[in-house]
């Protein structure tokens, strides 16, 4: 199995594959990842043209470090096979699968991907946006981890969750919070990344920053975005603080000392630091090095 290096996914921008101008601009916006959308953002009649435009755009040289994702149409739809054929030509880093409600969806996807000749090291991202998906999430993730292409990231679809369940999404998402925290719990338990849903009013920058800060404190890895103006605050709010980075560096240096090679717990200025903290610190620094060279803005 190929082990992927850890990545930052603080800002994940949706871009319609039917908009060539927006696709071309997306390379320059500073997002950690871009999701070129063949699903909700593209009208049914426009999907064939959008696929060709997407393949042409992804033939260009890509900025280093940018993760490229294609959101395909749902398993069971007539568009999925044509989408996967476009994926095979476009060679993204990952595909995002909407409306995953059962582990069987990911099995069907894996079979279809194999028939279309998709690379087995392609990552799969799964949307968590239905009642069925929420109810069966741990089983879905366990199944996805056993397949090739392999599940690597969960993406919350708060708009669809609210629409399907009728749960009011306002008041700082108070009524969605049990489900959102369970998505984070499953992601942490299974070792996959997890991204928060979109903030719909891109002109409300104060509201966006409040929700992004909330999501970072809930331990989401990042947030999906609908507008370029949201990239900078997402990068800032989901970046570790300068203090956290320095702490991680000190922990890694401490456990790298040959004197502590066999230690499980080390005293660091009166604070007992365990080897699990070393592993967390090392992963944090690896993500920073891969995505930003360690030069990140502090968050509150």
C-alpha positions in Angstrom: 0.0 0.0 0.0 1.2 3.5 -0.9 1.4 5.7 2.3 0.6 9.3 1.4 2.5 12.1 3.1 0.2 14.2 5.3 -1.2 17.3 3.8 -2.8 20.5 5.0 -6.4 20.8 3.8 -7.3 24.1 5.5 -9.0 25.6 2.5 -10.8 23.5 -0.1 -12.4 25.5 -2.8 -15.2 24.3 -5.0 -15.0 25.4 -8.6 -17.6 24.6 -11.3 -16.1 22.5 -14.1 -18.4 24.3 -16.4 -16.6 27.6 -15.8 -13.2 27.6 -17.6 -12.3 31.1 -16.4 -12.9 30.1 -12.8 -10.9 26.9 -13.2 -7.9 28.8 -14.7 -8.0 31.3 -11.9 -8.3 28.7 -9.2 -4.6 27.8 -9.5 -3.6 31.2 -8.2 -5.8 31.6 -5.2 -3.6 30.0 -2.5 -6.1 27.2 -1.5 -4.7 24.0 -0.2 -7.0 22.0 -2.5 -9.4 22.7 -5.3 -12.5 20.6 -6.0 -13.5 20.8 -9.7 -17.2 20.1 -9.5 -19.1 17.9 -12.1 -22.1 17.4 -9.8 -24.3 20.1 -8.3 -22.6 23.1 -9.9 -23.1 21.8 -13.4 -26.5 21.6 -15.2 -27.3 18.1 -16.6 -27.1 19.3 -20.2 -23.8 21.0 -19.6 -22.0 18.0 -18.1 -20.4 16.6 -21.3 -18.9 20.0 -22.2 -17.8 20.5 -18.6 -15.9 17.2 -18.6 -14.0 18.2 -21.7 -13.2 21.6 -20.3 -12.0 20.0 -17.1 -9.7 17.5 -18.9 -8.2 20.3 -20.9 -7.6 22.5 -17.8 -6.0 19.6 -15.9 -3.6 19.0 -18.8 -1.9 22.3 -17.8 1.0 22.4 -15.4 -0.3 22.5 -11.8 1.1 24.5 -8.9 3.3 22.5 -6.6 1.5 21.4 -3.4 -2.0 22.1 -4.6 -4.3 19.1 -4.2 -6.6 18.5 -7.2 -9.9 16.8 -6.6 -12.8 16.1 -9.0 -16.3 15.8 -7.6 -18.1 13.2 -9.7 -21.8 12.4 -9.7 -23.3 10.0 -7.3 -23.1 6.2 -7.5 -26.1 5.0 -9.3 -26.5 8.0 -11.6 -26.1 7.8 -15.4 -23.3 10.3 -15.3 -20.8 8.4 -13.1 -19.2 6.3 -15.8 -18.6 9.3 -18.1 -17.2 11.2 -15.0 -14.8 8.4 -14.3 -13.6 8.3 -17.9 -12.8 12.0 -17.5 -11.0 11.3 -14.3 -8.9 8.7 -16.0 -7.8 11.3 -18.5 -7.4 14.2 -16.1 -5.4 12.4 -13.4 -6.4 14.3 -10.3 -5.1 13.5 -6.8 -8.6 12.5 -5.6 -12.2 12.1 -6.4 -15.0 13.4 -4.2 -18.1 11.1 -4.2 -21.4 12.7 -3.2 -24.3 11.3 -1.3 -22.5 8.2 0.1 -25.2 6.4 2.2 -23.7 2.9 2.6 -20.4 1.1 2.3 -21.9 -0.6 -0.8 -21.7 2.7 -2.6 -17.9 2.7 -2.2 -17.6 -0.9 -3.3 -19.6 -0.1 -6.5 -17.4 2.9 -7.0 -14.2 0.9 -6.6 -15.5 -1.7 -9.2 -16.4 1.1 -11.6 -13.0 2.7 -11.1 -11.2 -0.5 -11.8 -13.2 -1.0 -15.1 -12.2 2.5 -16.2 -8.5 1.9 -15.4 -8.2 4.5 -12.6 -5.0 4.4 -10.7 -5.3 2.4 -7.4 -3.4 5.1 -5.5 -6.1 7.7 -6.4 -7.6 9.0 -3.1 -11.3 8.9 -2.5 -13.1 11.6 -0.6 -16.7 10.9 0.6 -19.5 13.4 1.1 -21.4 13.0 4.4 -24.6 14.7 3.5 -27.5 12.3 4.0 -29.3 10.8 7.0 -28.2 7.3 5.9 -24.6 8.5 5.6 -24.6 9.9 9.1 -26.3 6.8 10.6 -23.8 4.4 8.9 -20.7 6.5 8.9 -18.3 4.2 10.8 -19.2 1.3 8.6 -18.8 3.4 5.5 -15.4 4.5 6.5 -14.3 1.0 7.5 -15.4 -0.2 4.1 -13.7 2.6 2.3 -10.4 2.0 4.0 -10.4 -1.6 2.8 -10.8 -0.7 -0.9 -8.6 0.6 -3.7 -9.0 3.5 -4.5 -8.9 4.1 -0.8 -11.0 6.5 1.3 -8.9 9.3 2.6 -11.2 12.2 3.6 -14.7 13.0 4.7 -16.5 16.1 3.6 -19.5 17.3 5.5 -22.4 18.6 3.4 -24.3 20.7 5.9 -26.8 22.2 3.4 -28.0 18.7 2.3 -28.1 17.4 5.8 -30.3 20.3 6.9 -32.5 19.9 3.8 -33.0 16.2 4.2 -33.5 16.1 7.9 -35.3 19.4 8.4 -33.0 20.3 11.2 -32.5 24.1 11.6 -28.9 24.9 10.6 -28.7 28.3 12.3 -27.9 29.4 15.9 -24.2 28.5 15.4 -25.4 25.0 14.2 -26.5 24.0 17.7 -28.9 21.4 16.4 -26.5 19.9 13.9 -23.6 19.8 16.5 -24.2 16.2 17.7 -23.9 14.9 14.1 -21.0 17.1 13.2 -19.0 16.0 16.3 -19.7 12.4 15.5 -18.3 12.8 12.0 -15.1 14.2 13.6 -15.1 11.3 16.1 -15.3 8.7 13.3 -12.7 10.4 11.3 -10.3 10.5 14.2 -11.0 6.9 15.2 -10.4 5.7 11.6 -7.5 8.0 10.8 -9.0 9.9 7.9 -9.2 13.7 7.3 -12.4 15.6 7.8 -13.6 18.8 6.3 -16.4 21.1 7.4 -19.2 22.2 5.1 -19.5 25.5 3.3 -20.6 28.9 4.5 -23.2 30.1 2.0 -23.1 33.9 2.3 -19.6 34.8 1.0 -20.3 38.5 1.6 -20.7 37.8 5.4 -17.1 37.6 6.2 -17.7 37.9 10.0 -20.1 35.0 9.9 -17.7 32.9 7.9 -14.8 33.5 10.3 -16.9 32.7 13.3 -18.0 29.4 11.8 -14.5 28.5 10.6 -13.0 29.2 14.0 -15.7 27.0 15.5 -14.9 24.2 13.1 -11.2 24.5 13.9 -11.9 24.1 17.6 -14.1 21.1 16.8 -11.0 19.5 15.2 -12.0 19.7 11.6 -8.9 19.7 9.3 -10.3 22.5 7.2 -13.3 24.0 5.5 -14.9 23.7 2.1 -15.3 27.0 0.4 -17.5 28.6 -2.3 -15.7 31.8 -3.0 -12.0 32.9 -3.4 -12.4 35.5 -0.6 -12.8 32.7 1.9 -9.4 31.2 1.2 -7.2 33.5 3.2 -9.3 33.4 6.4 -9.6 29.6 6.2 -5.8 29.2 5.8 -5.3 31.5 8.8 -8.0 30.0 11.1 -7.0 26.4 10.4 -3.3 27.0 10.8 -1.7 26.1 14.1 -0.6 29.0 16.2 3.0 30.1 16.3 3.1 28.8 19.9 1.8 25.4 18.8 4.4 25.2 16.0 7.3 26.0 18.4 6.0 23.5 20.9 5.9 20.8 18.2 9.5 21.6 17.2 10.7 21.4 20.8 8.9 18.0 21.3 10.4 16.6 18.1 13.9 17.8 19.1 13.5 16.3 22.6 12.5 12.8 21.3 15.2 13.0 18.6 17.9 13.2 21.3 19.6 9.8 21.5 19.3 10.0 25.3 15.5 9.7 24.9 15.5 7.2 22.1 13.8 4.5 24.2 11.7 6.8 26.4 7.9 6.9 26.4 7.7 9.9 28.6 10.1 12.9 28.9 10.2 15.8 31.2 10.1 19.1 29.2 10.5 22.0 31.5 8.3 20.4 34.2 5.8 19.1 31.7 5.5 15.4 31.1 5.5 14.8 27.3 4.5 11.3 26.0 5.6 9.6 22.8 2.1 10.1 21.4 2.7 13.8 21.7 5.9 13.3 19.7 3.9 11.5 16.9 1.3 14.3 16.8 4.1 17.0 16.7 6.0 15.2 14.0 2.8 14.9 11.8 2.1 18.5 12.3 5.5 19.6 11.2 5.4 17.2 8.2 2.1 18.8 7.0 3.6 22.2 7.4 6.7 21.3 5.5 4.8 19.7 2.7 2.2 22.4 2.2 3.8 25.7 3.4 7.4 25.1 4.2 6.5 25.8 7.8 5.7 29.5 7.0 2.1 29.7 8.3 0.1 32.5 9.8 -1.0 32.2 13.4 -4.6 31.6 14.2 -6.5 32.9 17.3 
